[in-house]
Amino acid sequence: MCTIHIFLTLSRPPFMASNQLALARKIRKGVFKKITSSYSADLSSIINSMLSVSVKKRSKVKHLLANPHMMLKLKERKLNQQ
């Protein structure tokens, strides 16, 4: 997930710190730079759900793959590879 976030923000990872303890604190707080509004609300929602602090709210892979936006992109990719 962090790789997707870095790519979309053209920036650094969503969580950075000078040591492991500080990094763990930032991750537990769940505060990170949001992606810009130039991307769709669907994509923003997916990113936010993947980085959710709450395990119950965090997206599972099966739910991500069932997302209509993701399904469409996967189908497009599959067609382009043929």
N, C-alpha and C positions, 0 to 999 in steps of 0.2 A: 503494500500500500504506500509506503513512504516513497518508493520510486515513482509511482504515479503522481503523487503530490508534488515531488520535486520537478518532474517534467511539466506539469501544468502551471506551476507558479514560476518556473524558470528561476528557481531560488534554491534555498537550502532545505534540508529535511524539515518536516513539521515540528520536530522536537530536537533542540540542540542544547548542550550544556558543556561545561568545562570538565565535569567528572561524572561518574556513573550515578552517584547519589543524587546530584542535581538533575540529571537526566530523568531518573525514576520519578522525582517529584514533579517535573514538568509533564511527564506522561500521565501521571495520576490526576493532575489538574485538568488535563485535556484541552489546554489552550494552545491553539496553533493558528498560523496564518491561513485564512480562508482563500480559496481560489477566486480569481477575479470574476466579475459579472459578465465577462466576454464568453464564458462557458455557460452551458445550459443549467437551469435550476435542477434538472434531473441529475446531471453529473455532480453538481455541488452537493446534492442530497446524498448521493452514493458515497462520495468522499467523506462527508461528515459522519455517515453511519458506519463506515469502515474504521474511522478513528474514534468512535464513541468510547468513553471511559467505561460505561456500563456494559458488562458482558451481555446482559439481556437485550440491550438496544443495538449492540454491534451486529452488523450484517454477517450472515453466514454465506459461504460460497454458493450454496444451493439457492439461496434467496437472491444473491447478486445475479446469478445466471438466469433466474426466472424473471428478472426485471425486464419489462418490455423494451426499454431503451437498450439494455445490454443484449437482449436477444436479437434485436434488429441489427446491431453492430456486428454481432457474431455471424449472423446470416450473410451480411454484406461482405465480411472478410472471407467467409467460406466461398462465396460466389466469385470473388476476385482471385482466389487461389486456383480456381478451376480453369 
